[in-house]
C-alpha cells in the first residue's frame, strides 16, 4: 500500500503544485481587486470564501453563474485570466491522472497490494508455488480438485494471466514476480502461519535453488519440494537438507529400467499414480537388447544411464555427441540413413528424446517405418501436443511436466505412497502380481484412489478415543462397510507404518495402535464411507460390535453417503 501511495504522490507532484498555485493566484486576485455595487459605486473585493467558491466552479467549468454582485471590469479581466489558467492546469492534471492509471508500474503496485491482502486473509492451509508453467498448472488443478489452497508466483505475466482466466473452484492468489527475491516469497505468505510448504516448479535450476535456500533460512521447519533438472543442483539442495526433489528425466529413466527388470512393479506404479477413474494401464514390457537413443541431452543421458545398468547395448544419435561415448552416430535421427547407420535393424527399442516435439514424432515415425515392431519411447515436451502423441500411440511417452506434477501430488497428498514403492522394489515380481490381483479385484478396470489415514486425536478422533480407552480395533474393522458391517469396503491396505516398523500389505487381524499410519487404495466412495467410522463414535461402535445407534433412515443415509 505504501509503495502505491508513494508512486501516486510522486507522479502527481507537479500537477498538484500547479493546481495549488493556480488556485492560490486566482483566489488572491479576486480578494484584492475591488468590485462595484448595484449602483455602480466602488465596493470591497470578494472575501476569501466567496472568492474560493467562485474560482472552484469556474475552474471546473461547472459555471453556476452565481455571484453576489456584478463584477467590475477589473474583476472580469482577472476572471478571464483565472479561467484559462485553471482550466489549462486541470487539463494537464487530468491527462497526468489518465496516464498514471495506464502506467505499468502503478498497475503492478496495485496488483501486488491486492495480492498481499488476499494472502493475509487466507484462512486455510496453503502451499506456496513458485513457477506456474505446464507443471504448475497440472498440480494446481489437482490440488484445487482436492480443495487444497495454493498461492502462486511466476515471473511470466502471460502465465499469471492464463491462471486468472482458468477455471478453479478456489480463488488462487497469483502475482507476477521473481521468486528468487526473498521479499516476493515473504509477500506470497512465506511467514504466514498457515503456509504448509513451498514448491519450487520453475524451469530454472538456479531459481529453484534460490527458493529452497530462502525457505530453509527463513522458515526451516517448512517442507520444501523442488523440481531439478541437473544432478549437480540436486546434490547442492540435498547438502542443506532438501529431501523432496524430483528430476523428471531420472524418474522416467528409473521407471523404464524397472519396467525392463520388474514389469510387475512398474505396472503397480502406473496403477497407483494414475488419474482416478481412468482405465487401468496395460503392462509395459520393454525388451532387452540394443537401444537407439536419439538426443543426448539431460533426458537422453538419464535414460542411457538406466538402460546401461540393465545391461542393454546403447547407440547414441546426436548432432553433437559428447566425447567418450562408446558408440555414437552424428545426426538428428529424423533421417532414415542416420537410423540405418546406427543399426536400427538390429535394435529392439528407440528413444526419441530431443527437446523438440515435432522432431521426436518424426524420429518415431521414421523408425516405425524402418522396423514396425520396434519398442518406441517418446519424449513429449509440451502438454499442448498431447493429441499428436496420442495419435501416434507410442509404447511409452514421457512428459516431464506430468511426471513432476504426479510425483509432487503424491508427496503432498499421500506421503506414504513413495515409501510403499521403495519397499515394494525389494519384493519379487510374484509379490507384485499378487498385489495387482488384489487391487484389480476391488476396483475393476479403473485407476483406484489412493489415501492414507493417521490414527491420532486430530485426524481420527473416534478411533483415537476408543484406543485410549483400551478397546481393541483391528485393521479389518476399517474395511467393514458402515451400511452393513458384514460387507467389505472396496479397498486394499497397502502399507502400515508404526514408528520405524513398516508392514507391506498388512493382515486384517493386526491390532491398531495410536499413531499408526495406513495407506489404502480403492474406489473413491469407499474413502468417504471409511471416514465415518474414523470420526463417528456410534458408527465405530457398530463396526466393532454390530450394535446400531438409533437414527433410522438418517443414520443409514449417512452410512451410504458419508464424507471424508
N, C-alpha and C positions, 0 to 999 in steps of 0.2 A: 504494500500500500504506500509506504513512504517513497519508494522509487517512482511510482506512478505520479504521485503528487509533486515530487521534485521535478520530474520531466515536464509536467504541465506548466508549472511555475516558471521553469527555465525558458520554455518555448514562448510563453505568453508574457514574458517580462517586458519586452519592447512595446507590444500593443497596449498593455496595461498602463505603462508610463505615458504613452501618447494620449490615451483616453483621459487619464487623470489630469495631465497638463492642459489638454484641450478644454475639458470641462472647467478647470480652475480659471483659465484665462477668460473663457466665455462668461462665466458667472461673475468673475471680478469686474469685467467691463460693465455688465448690467447693474452692478451695485455701485458703480462710480459715475455713470453717465446720467445726468439729470433728465427728468421726463417733463410732461405737461399735464395740466389738469383738464377737466372737461371744458373750461372756459378759455383754454389756450395759454394760461399763465404757467410760468415755470413751477415744476413740482419736484419733490425729492426723488432720488433714484429708487429702484426696487430694493426691498430688503433682501437679505440673503435667502430666506425661504422661498419667496416668490421668484427670485432670480434662478434658483436651483430648479424649481418647479417648471418654469418656462423653458429653460435650456434642456431639461430632461425630455419633455415631449417634443420639443423642436428637433433635438439631435437624433432622436429615434424615429423621426419622420412621422410620428403619430399626428401631430398638428391639431390639437384641440381648438386653438384659436382663442383660448380663454386668457384674457389679460385684465388686470384691474382697471387700467385706463389706457387711452390711446397713447401710442409711443410718439416720442419726438423723432425728428429726422435723424438725430444722432443715434438714438436708440435703434431706429430702423436700420441704419447703416451698420451698426455693430451686430445686429441680428443677422444681417446678410453674411457678414464675416463669420459669425458663430455657426451658422447653418453649414456653410461649405467646409469649415474647419472640422466640426464634429462628425458630419456625415462621412467625409473622407476618412477620418480616423476610424469610424465604425466599420466602414467597408474593409479597411485594412485589417482590423481586428477579426471580423467575421471570416475573411479569407484565411487568416492565420489559424483560426479555430478549425475550419474545414480541412486545411492541410494537416493540422495536428491529428484530427480524427483518422486520417488516412496514413499517418506515419507508422511504418512497421515497428519502430522502437516502442511507441506507445501501445500498439496492439499487443506486442509481446509482453510488455509490462502488465497490461490488463489481464491477459490470459494467465500469466504467472501468478498474479494475485488471486484470481478466481480459482486456479488450480490449488494453490496453497490453502485457501479457505476450505475447499472441498475435502482435501486430505485431513485437515484438522477436525472436520465434522464427522469423519468416518467412525461408525460405532460398532464395527465388527472386524475381526482379524483380517489382515490383507497381506498380500505378497507384493513387494516392490520389484517390478520387472524392468530391467534396463535393456532396451532393444526390442523393437516390435516389427521385425521382418516376418517372413513366412513362418518361422518357428514360433515367434511370439504370438502371432495371430492364432495359430493352431492351439497353442497352450491356453490362450485367453478364452477361446471358445469352450475348451474342455473344462476349465475352471468355472466359467460362467454357468455351464450346464449343471455344475455341482453347487451352485450358489456360493461360490468362493470369490470374495472381493479381491481386486488387484489394483495397483497403481502403476502407470506406465511412463517411462521416459524414453524418448528416441530423438536422435539428432536430425532426422529427416522429417521436415514438415508435411510432406506428402503422406507418409505413413501415419502420422498423427491425424491428418485429415481423413484418411480412409478409416481409421479406427473410430473416429467420432461419427462417421456415417454407418458404421457396422451395426448389425442387429444383435444387441446383447440385452439380457434381462436386467443386469445391474448397470448402474451409472458408473462407468470406469473413468476416474480422473486420469488425464493424459496431458503431457506437456512436451513441446519441442525443446529439448535441452541436451547438453552434453553430459552424459552420466559419469564421465571421468572426473568432473568437478565435484568436490565434496559438498559445496553449497547446494547444488542441484539435488543430490541424494538426500540431503537434510530436508530441503523443501518438499521432496517427494515422500517424506514420512519416515526417514531412517531412524529418527529419535522418537517416533510415535510409539506409545505403549502397546498399541495393537498390531504393530508390524510383526508379522510371523516369520519373515525370512526375506532374503534378497536373491533374485535370479538374474544372472548376467547372461544375456542372449544375443549380444551383438555379434556381427561377423568379423570383428576385430579383436584378436587375442590380447593386444596391449590394453584395449579398453576394458575388456572383461577382467584382466588382471588388476587394473586400476580400481574397478568397482570392488573386487574382492579385498584388496589391501585396505581401501577406505572403510569397508564394513568391518573388517577384522580389528581395525584400530579404534573405530568409534562405537561399534556395537559387537564386541567379540562373542557375546552369547547367542547372537542370531545365526541360524543356519544359512549357509551360502551354497547356491547351486550355480555352477559355471559351465558354459559351453567353451570348449577348447578345440583348436584345430591342429596345434603343434604339440608334440611330446615335450618339448623344452618348456613351454608355458605350463603344461600340466605338472611337470616336476617342480617348477617355481611355486605354483599355487600350493602344492602338497607340502612344500617346505615350511609354510607358515600356517598350516592347519586346515586348509580347504579339503574336505573329504569327498564331496559330491561333485564330480566333474564328468562331463560326457563329451567324448570325441566320437562324432558320428561315423567317421571313417574306420576308427579302431573297433567300434561296436559292431558295425556291419562285417568287417573282416573277421572278427572273432566268431560271429554267428555263422558266417559262411563256413568257417573251419569246423564249427560244431556240427553243422548240417552234414558235412562230409564224414566226420568221425562218429557222431552220435545223432543220427537223424531224429530219433525219438525225443531227445532233449530239445532239439531245435523246434520241433512241432509243438511241444509243450509251451515253449516260449511264445510262439506265434499265437497260440490259443489264449494264453493268459494276458497278453499285451495288445490284443486286437480291439477293435471297436465293438462294445457290447451290442448284440442284436444282429450283427453281420454274420454271414455264413462262415463256418469254421474253415480254416485254411487246409489245403491238402498237403501231404508230406512233400518236402523239397529234398531231393537226394542228389546233390552234386557228385559227379563221378570223380574218381581219382585218375591222374594221368597228366597229360600235357595240357597246359593252360596258356592262352594268349592274353596278356594284359595290355590293353591299348590306353595309353595315357599314364605316365609315371609321375603324377603329382602326389599330393598328400593322400588321396584316396587310393591311387594305384600302388603306392608304397605300402600302405597299411594292408591292403588285400594281398599283395605279393608276400608280405612277411608272414601272414597267417596261412596262406596256401603252401608256402615253403615249409612251415612247421609240420604240415601234414604229409610231407614227402612228395608233393607234386612237382613236376618239371615245369619251369616257367620260361616264357619268351616275352620280352617287353617290346612293345611297339610304341615309339615316341618320336616326335620331330627332333627333340634334343635329348637323347637318352643320357642318363647320368653315367659318369665314368665308373668303371669297376664292375659293371653288370656282366654276368657270365654269357648271356645270350640276349642280344638286343638287335632290333631292326629299325632303321630310320624311316619314319613315315607317320602319317596320321592314323591309318587303319581304315579309312574310308575307301581306299583303293583296293581292288581285288588282287593286283600284283603284289602289294605290300603284305597282305594276309597270306598269300601263297608262299611268299619268300619266308614268312615267319613259321610256315609249316602247319597251316590250318587243317590240311588233310589228315594229319596225324593227331590233331588236338581233340580233346574231349569237352573243352569249355573255353569261353572267351569272356573277358571283362571289358565292356565299353565304359571307360571311366574318365573321360575328359571333362573339362568344365563347361562344355557346350552341349546342350540337349540335342540339337539337330545333328551334330557330328556323331554323338553316341547312337542315335537312331540309325544314321547312315551306316555306321560300323556294324551294327547288329543286323541290319537288312542285308548288307553285302555278305556277312559271314553266313547267314542262314541260306543264302542263295548258293554259296560255295559248298556248304555242308549242312543240310537241313536238320540233322539230328544233334547239332551242337548245343550244349548247355550254355545259355546266354544270360549274363549278368549285366543289367543296365543301370547306369547312374543317372538319376533324374535330378537336375539341379533346381528347376523351377516348378512349383506346385501348379502353376497355370497350365503346364503342358501335360497334365495328368491324362487327358483324353487321348493324346497321341501315344503315350506309353501303354495305356490300357489296350489300345487298338493293336499294338504290336504283340502283346502278350508274351513278354519275356519270362524265362524260368524264375528269375529273381530281379526285383527292382529296388534300388537303393535311393531313397530320397532323404538327404541329410536333415532337412527341417522336420520331417515327420518322425525320424528316429529320435532326434533330440527331444522333441515335444513329448513323445511317448515315454521316453526314459525319465524326463523330469516329472511328468504327471504321475508316473509310478512311484517315484521317490516322495512326492508330496502327499499323495492320497493313500498309498499302500506301501509304506516303507519296508514292511516285511517281505514284499514280493521279491526284491532284489536279493535278499538273504536266502529266500527259498530257492532261487535259481542257482546261487552259489553252492548251496548244499546238494541240490539235485545233480549237479555235474559230477559229484563223487559217486553217484549211483549208476548202475549199469543200464543199458538200453531196455532190458527186460522190466526193470522197475518203472522206467518212463512209460512203457507200453501199458502196464497195469494202471498207472495213474491216469493216462489218457483215456483208458476204457472207463474208469470210474467217473471222470468228468463228462464224457460223452453220454453216459447212462442217465445223467441228471439234466443236461442242457440240450440234448438232441444234437442238432447240426448248426447251432448258433453260438457265437462267441459269448462266454459267460461274463458276468460281472464279478469283479474281484474286490474284496473288502477285508478289513481287519477289525478285531474287537479287542479292546483293552479292559480287563476286569478291574475297575477302580471306582472309587466313590464319585469322581467327576464324570466318568463315561458310562458306567453301568451300575447305577445306584442300587437297583433291586437285588442283583446278584451279589454285589459287594456286601450289602447289609446281611443277606442270607448267609454268606460265608462267614462273616464276623460273628454271627450267632451260633456257629458251629455245625450248621447243616451241611450235608454233602450234595454237591452239584457236579454231575458228570458231563463230559463233553457231549455225550449223546443227548442230554437234556436240551441242549441248544439246537439240536437237529429235529426236535419234535415240532409238529405243526400246531400253532395256537388255536386253530379251529377244531382239530381232532388230534390229541396227543399220540394216538396210535399211528398216525401217518407221519412220514418223514418229509422234512423240507428238502427241496431240490437244490442241495448244496453239498460241497465236499470240503472238509477241513484239510488244509494243505500243510500247515506248519503251526506248532505250538512252541512259543518261546517263554521260558520260565527262568529268569535271571540269565545265567550263562548256558543253561541247558536248552537244547533245540531238538525238537522231535518232528521229523517229516511224516506227513500223513498220519497223524496220531490216531490211536484207537478210541472208539467211542466210550469205552469204560474208564478212561483216565479221569480221576477226580480233579476238579479245577481248584486253583488257589488264587488268593488275592494277588493282583499284579500280573497274572498270566496275560499274554497277548496271543491271539489266534488269527490265522489267515484263512479266509474262506473264499470259495468261488462257487457260483451258481447263478440262478436266474435272478433278475432284478427285483421282482416282487418278493422273492424269498428273503432278501436282505431286510425289507420293510417288515415282513412277518416276524422274523427273528428278533427284531428290535423290541417288540412288545414284551417278550419275556425278560429282556435285559433291564427294563425300566419300570415295569408294572408289577407290583407285588402280587396282586390277585392272579395275573396271568402266569407269573413264575410259579406260584403255588399250584396252579392247575397243571402245569407242565411236569412238576415234580411229584405231585400226589394224585392228580386226577380229580381233585375237588374243585368244583366250579363255584365262583362267586356269583351272587345274584346280579342280574343285568339283562337277561333275556336277549332280545333281538339286538339291542345296542352293544352288548358285550360280544356277541358273535360277529356283528358288523366290524367292530374294532379288530377282532382276530383276523378277519379276512382282508381288511383294508388298512392295516397298521402302517405307520410312517416311521422311517428310520431317523 
